[in-house]
Amino acid sequence: MADRGFAPLEAGDIPIAVPQSTGPAQPVKRDGAQVPHGAGSGKKGGRFLCPKFVTASDRRAELIKKKCCPECASILDKYKRTGLAGAGSAVWRTVGPPRIWRYARVLCHHPYAVLSSVVIIVVTCLVLSLTARPLPAFDDPAMGFEARGTTISQRACAWENLLEATSPRGQLSFNPADDPYFLANKTTTSKKNKPRHRHKICVQMTDHGPVEVMNCSDVNNYNSTDYRDDFNVISSKILMDREEDDGYNLEDDWDFSIAENAHGTHNHSHFGADGFFCGPVLPGYGHVVVKSQVERESLLTKRHLKAICELDTRIRSPPEFQNVCTESSSGKCCPSWSLPNFVALISNRTSCHDITDSDVRRVSRLLHRCSHHFDMELEDGCGPLGCRRVPEACLKNDAVYTILHYLVDAAYLMPQAANTKYSEPSMANPHKQQNKQLEQRLTVATIFLPVPRSTAILAYYEQLAKVPLVYDNVTVVAMDLGLKHALFDKLLLADSWLVGVGAGVVLLLMWAYTGSLFITVVTNTTVACALIIAYFMYIFIYEITFFPYMNVLTAIIAIGIGADDSFVYCRVWSLAKQDKEAGTIEKLVGDALHHAAASIIVTSLTTSAAFFASCVSHITAIRCFSIFAGTVVLANLVLMLTWVPACVVVAERWGAASCCLCVPPTPAYATDIPPKCSQVCALPLRFCYWTAESGRVYFEKILPWVVIKLRYLWIILLGICALISAGIVFYKPRLRLPDSQEFQLFNPQHYFEQYDLKYKYQFWFERNLRNDIVNHLPLRIVWGINPVDNGNYLDPESTGHLEFDETFDVSQPESQGWLLDFCRNLRNQSFYQSTLGPLLPNCFIETFKSWMERKCVDPIDRLSRYPCCEDSKFPYKKDVFNKCIHEGIQALYQRSAE
């Protein structure tokens, strides 16, 4: 096998005959392969013996070229440059890492095994993803767009965990009745089974807590408008019910709560099922907002009220309304709570279509006269003292309060309450009377429908969308039916055909560019398989349960990256085939992988690294998106190195077959189709040829001509676009941070978005549901828990658990003194605003200190209260504090429960 003076021939070497005669070299078979054979061993007289065979990998190749076979120089250089073996050679070597060529040989000889393996893996991932875990639901598209891991978010998460821990099912409780420490130290003088009775007492709230006073004569003259005039006054006299036993004292029950339920202090009644309305209006009913199309026109006129009445009739006209409405005792749908219907009710009209100008003027005067008696910042409108001072006409049928609180905008009759963010600018007018009329005009109003806000009324909304909602210059501008997310989900599915259209357009463009339907189909299947594999890894390998809607956008990224990689590989394959010395199919696969793999691997790794870098984001949705997108890119890389080359090899064999191919894998095979197939495949072949030729002409001739010939025009146009874009981004309207907590899902002009973004907080009932508008910025300070978020940052529903601060001990005298000073200093800050209500500005150490200043002997039953009395001086000893704080809070909750 090997002569002296040269290395044995190994697999992968290119054997080259070293000619020593003019006769042609005759090939001989070695190990089953034909190898060119030399004529001799060269000169024998010297120390150097020329071998019969030389290989391009031989370290002595240069020496052999010079001494033995100068004419072999061009051959060796050629083989080194191209790596091509002879046409009949079965043993060859080419440039590049040997592992690539071994993998190329596997792809070349076993393409169906590679394809089968990929198909089995993808199908397995698809079946497990569809059956083993629930599919992602996008019920709340805004979920996951909150920050996690920031200082503020950690404190907010700790606060939410604290609220959860103090809920009825939580581990903490406000009431220490079941605390073993309190039960063990409970005195034997507990007041059990003692007779109780109620009578009126007068309590004055002071800076040091509640004090019982003798004179309550001025309480009856107290109304809700008195205490709103001066926010800095904390003291007030309140008439309370007191439940007393034989040893009762004011401090014993530590009950400062005086507010009752929403309508508990109202001395009026709502209509029952047989009245004009079916009951009180509630925010849980669907409602629409109406407005005049004529700027600065008031809706409180007969003409506009009748227009609103007609719009109400149209809104109730869809047949589905009868199936979802709330019915009265007569079986008919309840009337809507609207301003025209209340005008009809107050004026004793049977229908809003019958109201007159005098009815409207009467109601307008009633609203003007009664508006200052109600406090719209309170849900019941009267405050803790009730509505005793409100005129009876203002309380009748609860009409005035309902109109002001639910049906008209907050700025009506109260310009100072206007929402300056959304309200229209005031028109400068020198006449005071005209300005007053502008301030008191009714700009927007609501109609509450007897339809609960729920997803069950989606069919009704679809019918309502076909009804014209404009009448006599009054139009519906917004609505809230509780359908925003449900409608988004349905429209998302309904618009899925657009994805198909987009995929079809991409398919056609790929086909036009490549000229091959086969390559186009392979590219799209590669993208689909990459998404399936990435989703399987996302759920089962990474074990991430949250799949945000943002992850759907990864399909667009996958199409772009997959198409680009496929184009690169197929282009390299085509160029390799165009070489006259292309050699065998193994050589084609090896060359294509050698030149294309590096580009595909580098671009894929850099792109995936860019996505994975976003994992450091504090936004949960962005973090999940980056993980999923990076995984899709890596899955696409694996498929580009396995699935696509195997498919191309199969296409090559398919195209070289002698069978009829009406759609050849590439246009190059169209001329090789047997004549008997020409008539059968005439039309498909003509279409394929036309597609390929059109794409070639456009991408190789037309597009380069347009770019090159018009290069100066493109520079000018694109430069102008860049300047305009910079002005839009940085000057006007420029990029801005979100100014609303509402998550926009539809066009800004959509009814639902108009309500959330513009009209929602122009009504008192919505403002009261959002406490931070009424109470400005509530300040809550918590000690004893660590501000940490120990939940899963990849799951917005996982907030972790409450973590206690073991170093905190409020019972220490130093802690008590510091806390008291902190509360006093906080009230002296410029941002502090006193709020009326005994428990609203609560600093428990102040209230507890006042409670501890009671007498040590009960003046009624002569029972000792020691040490929880005035004999204990502040700051209290640790054991005294622990005992008395339990008793004080227990007394509070006993009183609240009773």
N, C-alpha and C positions, 0 to 999 in steps of 0.2 A: 503493500500500500504506500510506503514512503521510501524514497531513495535517500541516500546519504546526502546531507547538505541542505535539506529543507524540512519544515515541520509537516507532520501528517495533515492531510486534508480533513477539516472538521465541518460539521453542519453549519451552514451560515456563511461559509467562505465562497468567494467567487473564483472558481478555477479558471485560469487563463493559460492557454498553451503557449509554450516558449518555442517558437519555430526555429529549426536549424537547417531546414531544407526548403526548397521551393514548393514541395508538394503540400497539399492541404492536410491539415490535422484531422485525423480520424478519431471520432469519439469512441470511447470505451465505456463500458458499464462498470460502475463501482457501487456496491451496496444498492443495486437496483436503480441507480441514476446514471444518466449519460453524462460523461464528463469529457471535455475536450482533451485530447492526448497530444503530447509533444513528440518530436522526432528523435530526440536524443538527450544527452546529459550535458552537452556543451563541450568546451575545451577541457582536455585531460592533462595537459602538460603543466598547468599552473597549480598554485595552492588552492585557488577557488574553483569549486565544481558547480557548474550551473545545474539547477534542478530541472526536472521535467515539468513541474507545475509551480506556479507562483500564485500567491493569493494577495488580494489587496490589503489584507490585514497583516501580512508578513512584515516583520520589522526590517527585513533586508530588501524590501521591495525596491527602494531607490538604488541600492547597490546592484541588484539584479538587472534593473533597467539599463544601467550604464555598461556593465561588463558582459552581460549575456545577450540581452535582447533590446537594443536601442529602439527598435520599432514597436516594442511593447509599451513605451512611455505614454503614447497617446491613449492606448487602451486602458492602462491603469489610471491615468488621470480622469478618463471618461467614467470609469467605474467608481472612482472615488467621488466624483462630482455628482453623478446621478444614481449610483447604486444599482444599476440595471444589470440583470443577468441575461445571458443569451436566450434566444427564443425557446431553445429546447432544454434549458437548464432547469433542474429541480432543486438545486442547491445554490443559495445566493446570500449575499450580505449587503446591507444598505446602511446609510448613515442613521444615527439616532440610537437611543437606548435599546438594548436587546429586549427588554421586557415589553416594550410597545409592539415589537414585531411578533413576539410570542402571542400576545393578546390579539393582534391582528390576524394571526393564523387561526386562533380559536373562532373569531368572528367569521372568518372566511369559510371555514369548514363546518362550523356548527351554528349557523345563524338561527335556525328554527329552535334550537335548544335555548339560546339566549332570549328569543322572543317569547317562548313558552314560560320561561322563568319569570320574566317581567309581567306577563299577563296574570300568572298565578298570584304573584305578590300583590298586584294592583287589585285584582278581584277580591282577594282575602281582606285587604284593607277596606275596600268599599263595603263588603258585607258586614264586617265587624263594626264599622262606623255607623251603618244604618240600623243595626239590630241591637248591638250591645249597649249603646248609650242613646239618650234622647237627642233628637235633632235640635240645633240651636233655635231659639225663639227670640224674635226682636220685638217683644211687647213694649219694652221701654228703650227706644233707641238712645236715650240720653244716659242710660246706665253705663258706668265706667268712665265717664268724662269728669270725674272728680279727682282731686289730687290726693295722693297717699304718700306718707313719709315726710311731709313738710312739717314745720313747727306748728302752724295753725291747724293743719289737718290732724295731727296727732292729738292736739288738745280737743278738737271737735270730736274725734273718735272716742277719746276717753270720756267726754261728756255724754255721748250717746250710750256708751257702756254703763255709765253711772245711772242714766235714766232706765236702762234695761234692768240693771241690778236692783233698782228700787221699785220696779213694777210688781204687781201681785205675784208673779211667778219668779221674781228675782231672788237673789241671795241676801239682799238688804231690805230693811224696812224703816220707815220713819217712826213708826209706833213701837216703843220699847216694851210693850205689854208682855211680850213673850221672851224678853231677855232674861236668861237665868240669873244674871247678877241682880237685876231689879227685883225679880221674884224672891230671891233669897233674902234680900234686905228690906223687903216690904214691911212696913210697920203694922203692928197688930191693931192699930187704931183706924183701919180703913173704914171708909164710910159705906158700909154695905146695908142694904135693905132699909135705908132711912127714907122717910117721906120727903117728897119733893113737890114744890109748887112753883109757879111762874108769876112774875110780876115785872113791871117796867122799871128800869133804872136808867140813869143818864150817865154816860161815859164820855169823858173828855180825853182825847188823844194828845199827849204831850211828848216832848223830847225824851222823857224818862219812862214812857210807857203809858198805859191807861190809868186814869184816875176817876173815881166815882165822885160826882158832884151832886149837889142838892137841887140846884136851879136848872130846870130843863125848859123854862118858858120860851127860850129863843129857839129851841129845836124845831118847833112846829113851823117857824117862819123860814126855816132853812130849806133851800131847794138846790137843785143840781147846778144852777148857774152861778151860785154864790162862790163855791170853792173853785170854779174854773177861772175866776177873775184874778186870783193871786196864787200862782203855783208855788211860791216860796213859803206859804203858810202851811205848817204841818199840823197844828192843833185844830181840833174840831170837836163839837159836841154831838154825840150820836145817841139816839134813843134805841135801846136794845131790849130784847126779851131776856130775862134772866131766870134760869132754872135753879132753884135754891133748895138746900136742905137745912137742917137745923144749924149747921156750922158753916154756912156759906160765907165766902168772902170773894171779892172781885178777882183777886189774883189767883184764887184756887183753880179756876177753869181756864185761865190763860187763853181765852178764846177771843181773838180779835177779828175773826172773820164775820163780816156783816153783809157781804153780798150774797144774793140768792140766785137761783137759776134764771135763765134768760128772760122769761116772762113771769117769774114768780112774784115780782113786786107790782105787776100791772093789776089795776083794779078794773079791767075790762075783759071782754070775752071775744073769742074768735067765732066765726060762723061755723056751723056744723054742716053735715052732708046735705041738709035740706035748704041751706041758705043760698045766697048769691054765689059765694065761693064754697069750695069743699073743705076749706081749712086754711090755716096760716100758710103764707108763702115761705118756702125753705130754699136755701142755696143749692140743695140737692136736685132741684128741678131744672130742666133745661131752660135756657133763656137766650133771647136774641136782643141785639142792640139796634135801635133805629135812630135815624138822624135826618135832618132836612138837607136836601141838596142845595138849597139856597143859603149862602153863607150868612151867619148871624141872624137867622130867623128863629124865633122861639117856637117850640113845639106845643106850648100851652095855649093854643088857640083852637077854636071849634073846627076849623078846616083841617089842621094838622092832626087833631085828635081823631077825627073821623077817618083820616088817611091811615092812622095807626090801627084803628078798628078794622078797616078793610084789609090791611096787611095781616092782622091777626087771623082774619077769616081765610085768607089765602094760605097762611102757614098751616092752618088746621085742615085744609082741603084735601091733601093726599089721602087715598084710601087706607094706607097703612097706619095713619094716625089713630083710627078707631081701635086698632089692635094693641096699641102701646100706651094709650092715654089712661089716666086715672079716672075712674067712673064715679059718679055720684050715686045716691041711693035710688035714683030713678033709672039707672043703667046707662045714662048718657055721659059723654065726656065732660069733665068739670070745665068751667069757664077759665080762661087765662087770667092771670094776675097782671093787668095792664093799667096804665094811667086812664085811658078812656073808660074802662070798666069800673074803676073806682070813682070816676066823676059821675057815671051813671048811678052807682050805688049811693053816693052821698046825695045826689039829686033825686033819688027815688025813681029812676028811669029803668025800664025793663031791658034796654039794650043800649050799647054805646052809640049806635047809629041814631038814637033819638035825642042826644044831648043838644043843648042850645047854647047861645052865647052867654046868657045869664047864668047857666049852670057852670060854665067855665070860669066866669068872673067870680062866682061864689066860692068855688073851690080854690081859686088863686088867692082870694082874701083869707080863706081859712088856713092855707099853708103859710102865708105871710104872718098871720097872727100866732100860729102855733109853733112855728119853727124854733123860736128861741126858748121854748119850754123843754125841748128834747136835746139830749146830748148824744149825737150820733156816734161818738167814739165808744159808747157803751151799747152792748147788743140790745138791751131792752129800752134804751133811750132815756131812762129816768134815773139811773144810778141807785145806790144802796138805800136812799131814803124813800124810794118809791115815787109814785106819780100823784101824791096827794095835792100838790099845788098846781097841777096841770088842769086847765079848764075841761069840763066834761065834753064839750064839743070837740076838743082835740083828741079825746080818747075814744070817741064813739066808733065802734067797729074796727078799731085799730087802724083806721084808714090813713090818717096823717103820718103816723110812724112808718107804716109799710111803704107809703109813697116816697117819703124822704130817705128811708134806709135802703130800699130795694129798687125802686122804679125810676128815680131821677138821679142825675149825676150829683156828686158831692158839692160841686161849686154852685149849684142852684140855691139861691137865697143865702149862701155862705161863701162869698168869693174868696175869703181867706183860706178856705179848705181846698181850693183848686189844686189839682195835680199839675204843678208848673211844668213838668217834663212833657206832658202831652196836651195841655190846654192850649187853646188858640190865643195868640197875642191880643191884648186889649187895644182897641182903636182909640187913639188920642182924640179927645173931644173936649172943647172948652166949656160945654154946657154940663153942669153937674147933674141935671135931671136926665139928660140923655145917657151920661155915663152910668147912672144908677140903673136905667133900664137895660143897658147892655150887661151889667153885672148880674141882673136878676133874670135874664133870659134862660130858658131851658134849651140846652144844646143837644143833649142825647138822653134817651130814655130806654128802658128795658121792657120786654114782654116775657113774663115767666109762663111757660107752658106746663100744663098738667101731665108732663112726661118726665119720668125720672132720668137723670143723666146716667146712661149705661150703654154698653155695646149692643144691647138688644134692639136699639132703635136705629141701627145702621140702615136697614131697608127703608125706614121712613125718611131718613136723610137723603138717600139716593132719589126718592120720589120728590122730595122737597127741592132738590137741586134743579129740577126741571120747571119749577114754578117761578114766574117773574115776581121778584120781591121789591118792586118799586111801584108807588102809587102816589100821584099828586105831589111830586117833589119830595116825598118821604121815602126813604129806602132803608133796607136792612144792611148794616155795615159790618156786623160781627155777630157771632153766636158761640155759645158754649153748650154743647150737648153731651159732653163726656165721651166723644168719639175720636178724639185726635189720634191717639195711638192705634186704635182699631182700624180707622180709615187708612192710616199710613201702611199698616200691614197688608190690608186688602189691595191698595194701590200698588204696593211693592210687588205683590204676586201678579196683579193685572198687567203691570208694565214689564213683566219678564220677557214678553215677546220682543221688546226692544233689545234685550240681550241677544236674542236669536238674530235679529236684524244686524246688529253690530258684528256678531260672529260671522254672518254671511258676507258682510262687506269686507271684513278682514280676510275671509277665505278667498274672495275674488281678487283682492289685491295681491295676496300671496301667490295665487295661481298665475296672475298676470306677470308678476316679477320672476317667478321661477320657471314658468312655462310647463309646470308639472303638477297635475292634480294629485299624484301620488305623494310628492313631497309636501304639498299643502295639507293633505289629510294626516300624514305622519306628524307634522308640526302641531296640529290641533290636538291630536291624541296625546302627544307628549305633554302639552299644557294640562290637559284634563287629568292625566295620570299623575303629574306632579302635584296638582291640587289635592287629589285623593290621598296620596301618600303623606303629604304634609298635614292634612287634617287628621289622619290616623295617628301620626306621631304627636300632634298637638294634644289629642285627647288621651291616648293610651300611654305614650312614652313620657311626655311632659306632665300629664295628669292635670291639665288646666281645664276647669269646668266652664269658665266664662268665655263665650265666643261673641265678641262685640260685632255690631253691624259693620264697623270699619274694616273688619277682616275680609268682607266681601270684595272690597276694592282690590284685594291682592290678585284676583283673576285678571284684571287689566294689566297689572305689572307682569304676571306670568306670561300673558300673550306676547307682550313686547320682548321680554327676555328670551322666551322660547323661540319666537320667530327669528330673532337676530342670530341665535346660536345655530338654528337649522340652516339659515341662509349661508352662514360662514362655512359650515361643514359641506353642504351641497356644492357651494362654489369651489371649494378646494377639490372636491371629488371631480367636478367637471373639468377643472384645469389639469388635473392629473390624467384624466382620460384623453385630453387633447394632445398630450405628449406622444410623439411617434414611437418612443421607446417605453411606453407605459408598462409593458411586461404583463405579468399575470395579475389576476384579481387580488392575490395576496399583496402584491406590490402596490396596487391601488389603495387597498385598505390601510396598509402601513403608512404610505405617504400622506393619505388624508388625515389619519390620526396624528401623525407626527407634526404636520403643519397646523391643523385646526384645533387639536386638543389643548395646546398651550394657550391659545387665544381664548377658548371657551372656559378653561379652568381659571385663568387669571380674572377675566371679567366677572365670572360667577362668584368667585371668592371675595372679590372686592365689593360687589353689590350686596352679598349676604352679610359681609362684615359691617357695611354701612347700616343695614337694617338692624342687625343685632346690637349695634352701638346705641340705638334708641331705647334699649332695655333699661337704661338709667333714668328714663323719664319718670316723673312723678304721676303722670296721668295713666290710669290703669288701662284704658282703651288703647292708647298709643303703645304702651309696653306690650300688650297682647298682640297688637298688630305687627310690631317689629319682630316678635318671635315667630309668628306664623309666616310672615313674608320672607324672612331669612330662611326658614325651613323650606318654603316653596322653591326658592332659588337653588338651594342645595339639592333638593329632589330633582329639579330640572337638570342640574349638572350631571347627576348619576344617569338619568335617562338619556341625556345627549351622548354619553359615552358607551351606552349599551343598546338602548332601544333604537335610536336613529341609525347608527352604523349597521346594525343587523338588518333593519328594514331596507337600507340602501343596497346591501348585498343581495337580499332577496329580489329587489327590483332589478338589479343587474342580471340575475339569472332569469328572471321573468322576461325581461326585454330580449335576452339572447335566445329565448325559446322559439321554436318554429311554429307554435300555435298561433291562432288568430287573436290579436290583441286590439280591440277596438279603442281602448284608452291606454296607450303605451305609458310606461312610467316616466319617460322623458321624451321630448320631441325628437331626439336623435334616433330613437328606435322606430319612428314612423316610416322611414324609408326602407327598413328591413322587413316589413310585414310581407308575408307571401302574397303573390298575386291573387290567389283564390279568396283572400280575405278583403281585397280592395272593395269589391262590390258590397259585401256585407257590412263593412265598417266605414263606408265612404263618408257618411254624415258625421259620426263621432270623430273620425280622423280629421276631417276638414275643420271641425270646431276646435279640436285640440291644436291643430296647426295654426289656425287663425288667432287663438288666444295667445299662444307662445310667440307668434310673430308680432302681434300687436304690443305685447309687453316688451319685447326686445326693442322694437322701434321707439316706443315711448321712453323707456329707461336708458337706452343707449344712444339715442339721437335727439329726440325732441327735448327731453328734460335737460340734458347737458347744454343744448343750444340755448334754451331759455335762461339757464343760470349764467352761462358765460357771456352771451351777447348782451344781456340786460343786467350785467353785474352792477353797474353804477346806479341803475334805477332801484335794484334790490337794496343796495347799501343805503340809499336815501330813504326809501320807504320803511325799511326795518329800523333805521335810526330814528325816524319820526315816531314810529310805534314805541320804541324804547323810551323816548323822552315823554311821550304822553303817558305811558305806563308808570314812569317814575313820578310824574306829577300826580297821578291818581293815587299812587301808593303812599307818597310822602307829603303831599300838600292837601289836596281836596279830592274826594272825601277822606282819603288816607286810611291806613289800617288803624283800627281802634279796638280796644279791649271790649269784651261783651258788657253791655250796660243793662242787661236783663237776665234774670235767672231762668227765664223760659227758654226751652230748647226748641228752636225753629225747625219744623219738618216740612212745611209747605211754602209756596210762594208768599211773600209778605202781604199780598192782597187777598189771600184766602180768608174766609170768614173766621176760621179758628185762630189763625195767626194774628189777624187784626184784633181779636178779643184779647189774646194773651199779651201782645206787644203794645197795644195802644189804649184800649178801653177798659181793661180789667180793673185797674185801681182807680178808676174815676167814680166808682160807686162805693157807698159806705159798707155794704155787706161784705165786699171783697177786701176792703181795707181792714175790717175787723177780723177777718180770717187770717190776715197776715199781721201779726202783732207788732212786728218791728216798724211798721208804718205808723201805728198809733202810739206805741211806746218808744218810738225813736230807736235808740240802740240800747237794749237791755244789757246790763253788765252783770255777769254771773262769775263769782270767784269761788273756787273750790280748793280746799286743802284735804290732804289725806290720801290722794290717789296720784299715781305717776302719769304724766301726760305722754303716754306711749300708745302706739298703734301696733299691737302684736298679732294682728290678723294676717291673712294671706293677701298680699298686695295685688295678686293677679285675679282676685275674686272680690268684686265690690260688695258682695253680701257678707263677706267674712270680715268682721271688725274685731275679732279676738275676744279677749276677756278683760275684766277689770283688774288692774294691778295696784295694790295698795302700797302706800308709802310708809314703811315700817318705822321711819324716823320721826314721823309726825305724832305729836301728843299735845292736844289742846288743853288737857287737864293740868299741865304744868303752870304754876303761877306766872312765870315769865311769858308763856304763850298767851295767857288770858290778857295780861296787860298790853302786850304788843297788838293783839287783835282789836282791843278796844280803841287804842290809839289809831290803828289803821282805819277803822270805820269812821272815826271822827275826822281824820284828815281827808278821807275820800269825799265826805260831804262838803268839804271846803274847797274842792277843786272847781274850776270854772266850768267844766263840762257836766257837772252833776246837776240834775234837774229833779226837784222833789216831786213825787207823784202821790196823790191822795189815795188813801186806802191803807188800813193798819198793817197789812202784811207785805205790801209792795216794796217799800224801802227797808225791808227787814234786814237788820244786822243782829243775829241771834244773841250775841254776847251782851248787847245793850239791853235787849228785852229780858234776857235772863238775869242781868244785874238788877233791873227794876223789880223783877219778880222776887228776887232774894231779899229785897228791902222791906218785905212785909213783916208784921208783928210775929214774934216767936210764940205767942199764945193766942189761939183763936178766941176772939172776943165773945163768940156765941157759945161754943161747946167747951171752951177752956182747954182744948187739946194742945199739946206742945208740937210745934213745927220744927224744932231744933234738929239738925243744924241748918235747915233750909230756911233761914230767916235773917233778920237784921243783925243778929249777933255775929254772924260770919261776915268778915270784912273782905272786900275785894282787894287784890285777887285771892281767890279761895284756895284752900289746901286741896291737894289732889284727890283725897278720899271724899272730901265734902263736895267737890265739883262733880265727881262721878256719881255720887248718890243723888244730888239735887237735880242735876240735868235730866236724869231719868224720870224723876218725879214731876218735874215741870213739863216735859214733853208728854208724859203719860196723861197729865191733867188736860193738856191741850187736846189730845186725841179723844179722850173720854168726852169732853165737851162737844167736839166736832161731830162725833158719832151720835150723840144724843140730840 
